[in-house]
Amino acid sequence: MISYEDMTYDTIMERMLNSIAERYPEVDTRPSSLAYNALAASAAEIATLYSEQDVCLRETFAQTASREGLVEKLHEVGLVELEATYG
C-alpha cells in the first residue's frame, strides 16, 4: 500500500529548495533567506495535505480503517452496526 509517512515538512522543504537551487543557482536558499521564507509556509501546508491524504487512504480499506471508518463502510452498503451485548 502507498504510504505518505515519509512526506514530512523537512523532506518537502528540502525537495523544494533543491529544485530552486538547480533551476536558479544564483538564488540564496539558506534559512531565513527570501526564497526559504517564501517556501516555508507552502511546505507546511503540503505536509498537512500529505498527512490528511494518508488518513483518507487508510480509511478507504477495511483492513486499515478505524472503527468509525468501518461503521461508515457499513452504512455505504446499507448495513447497520449492532450494539454490544453481554455474553
C-alpha positions as CSV (number, residue, x, y, z in Angstrom):
1,M,0.0,0.0,0.0
2,I,1.1,3.6,-0.7
3,S,2.3,5.4,2.4
4,Y,2.9,9.1,2.7
5,E,4.6,8.9,6.1
6,D,8.0,10.0,4.7
7,M,6.5,13.2,3.3
8,T,7.4,15.4,6.2
9,Y,7.9,19.1,6.3
10,D,11.7,18.7,6.2
11,T,11.6,16.4,3.2
12,I,9.2,18.6,1.3
13,M,11.2,21.7,2.1
14,E,14.5,20.0,1.1
15,R,13.0,19.0,-2.3
16,M,11.6,22.5,-2.9
17,L,14.9,24.2,-2.1
18,N,16.9,21.7,-4.2
19,S,14.6,22.4,-7.1
20,I,15.1,26.2,-6.8
21,A,18.9,25.7,-6.4
22,E,19.0,23.6,-9.6
23,R,17.0,26.0,-11.7
24,Y,18.3,29.2,-10.3
25,P,21.8,28.7,-8.8
26,E,22.2,32.4,-8.1
27,V,19.2,32.4,-5.7
28,D,20.1,32.2,-2.0
29,T,18.2,29.3,-0.4
30,R,19.8,29.4,3.1
31,P,17.5,29.5,6.2
32,S,15.9,33.0,6.6
33,S,16.6,33.9,3.0
34,L,13.8,35.3,0.9
35,A,13.4,32.0,-1.1
36,Y,13.4,29.9,2.1
37,N,10.8,32.0,3.9
38,A,8.6,32.1,0.8
39,L,8.6,28.3,0.6
40,A,8.3,27.5,4.3
41,A,4.5,28.2,4.6
42,S,3.8,26.2,1.4
43,A,5.9,23.2,2.6
44,A,3.9,23.2,5.9
45,E,0.6,23.2,4.1
46,I,1.8,20.5,1.6
47,A,2.9,18.3,4.6
48,T,-0.5,18.7,6.1
49,L,-2.2,17.7,2.9
50,Y,0.0,14.6,2.6
51,S,-0.9,13.7,6.2
52,E,-4.6,14.1,5.5
53,Q,-4.2,12.1,2.3
54,D,-2.6,9.3,4.2
55,V,-5.5,9.2,6.6
56,C,-8.0,9.1,3.7
57,L,-6.1,6.3,2.1
58,R,-6.1,4.2,5.3
59,E,-9.8,4.8,5.9
60,T,-10.6,3.5,2.4
61,F,-9.7,-0.1,3.2
62,A,-11.4,-2.2,5.8
63,Q,-8.2,-3.7,6.9
64,T,-6.6,-0.4,7.9
65,A,-9.7,1.7,8.7
66,S,-10.6,3.0,12.1
67,R,-13.8,1.8,13.9
68,E,-15.6,4.9,12.7
69,G,-14.4,4.3,9.2
70,L,-15.7,0.7,9.3
71,V,-19.1,1.9,10.5
72,E,-19.2,4.3,7.6
73,K,-18.4,1.4,5.3
74,L,-21.3,-0.5,6.7
75,H,-23.7,2.4,6.0
76,E,-22.4,2.6,2.4
77,V,-23.8,-0.8,1.7
78,G,-27.0,-0.4,3.8
79,L,-25.9,-2.4,6.9
80,V,-26.3,-1.2,10.4
81,E,-24.0,-1.9,13.3
82,L,-25.4,-3.8,16.3
83,E,-24.9,-2.6,19.8
84,A,-22.7,-4.8,22.0
85,T,-24.4,-7.2,24.4
86,Y,-23.3,-9.0,27.5
87,G,-22.0,-12.5,26.8
